[in-house]
């Protein structure tokens, strides 16, 4: 398991460094989202957007922008009476942005793929039996790897903020070699760093 975790960390680090060297600083942003598995298991996600590639096509009243973005993220969500879950993931999304040139307002759609590492801790006390007695174990939980994708839609609020609505699917590969299917609803905002 340590080899798998080390491999994922090295992949994330190399991709993140490449993105920093090639990203356009004007497109950097941070996202803050409600992150609810099945919509009801509450959590929060924070991600950071880095642009890898961008192309624009102008028409009379509209501007179509296509871009490839890298979005590392950290999410926390809670299963009532069961576990606290921490998800470190990396999304690669392809954004289509439709902008009105007269007022600079826009809408975007982002299909994406993601990989990540999930660690959960049981929220209640966990005991093991030992020598005819009980011993409490701290931070008992498990590790999983995830892979999946879905899409986000969003648009312009102001020069500093965008709105975002998203739906994620990911398959969780557990230590017991089970594949669990997860569905997540997101609602949030993106804060742009360098506005024109």
DATAJO-V755404 format. One record per pair of residues at least 4 apart in sequence whose ideal C-beta (glycine too) atoms are under 6 Angstrom apart, sorted by sequence separation. I is the first residue (numbers start at 1). J is the second residue. If there is no record, write none. Layout:
<<I	J> <I	J>>
This chain:
<<12	16> <19	23> <36	40> <37	41> <79	83> <122	126> <157	161> <174	178> <36	41> <58	63> <100	105> <130	135> <157	162> <36	42> <78	84> <157	163> <173	179> <57	64> <99	106> <127	134> <128	135> <35	43> <77	85> <154	162> <155	163> <171	179> <172	180> <35	44> <56	65> <97	106> <98	107> <127	136> <128	137> <154	163> <35	45> <76	86> <154	164> <171	181> <172	182> <55	66> <97	108> <125	136> <126	137> <33	45> <75	87> <152	164> <153	165> <170	182> <54	67> <95	108> <96	109> <32	46> <74	88> <126	140> <152	166> <169	183> <53	68> <95	110> <31	47> <51	67> <52	68> <73	89> <168	184> <93	110> <94	111> <150	167> <30	48> <51	69> <52	70> <72	90> <121	139> <122	140> <150	168> <93	112> <122	141> <150	169> <29	49> <49	69> <50	70> <71	91> <121	141> <166	186> <91	112> <92	113> <120	141> <148	169> <49	71> <70	92> <148	170> <165	187> <91	114> <148	171> <27	51> <47	71> <48	72> <69	93> <119	143> <146	170> <147	171> <164	188> <89	114> <90	115> <47	73> <68	94> <69	95> <118	144> <146	172> <164	190> <23	50> <24	51> <89	116> <23	51> <45	73> <46	74> <67	95> <88	116> <118	146> <144	172> <145	173> <161	189> <162	190> <87	116> <88	117> <45	75> <116	146> <144	174> <19	50> <87	118> <43	75> <44	76> <65	97> <115	147> <160	192> <19	52> <43	76> <86	119> <142	175> <43	77> <114	148> <85	120> <114	149> <160	195> <41	77> <63	99> <113	149> <159	195> <83	120> <84	121> <112	149> <41	79> <63	101> <83	122> <84	123> <35	75> <37	77> <61	101> <83	123> <111	151> <35	77> <110	152> <109	153> <108	154> <107	155> <106	156> <19	70> <105	156> <12	90> <8	117> <37	182> <38	183> <39	185> <37	184> <36	185> <35	186> <33	186> <34	187> <34	188> <33	188> <32	188> <31	188> <32	189> <31	190> <29	190> <30	191> <29	192> <28	193> <26	194> <25	194>>
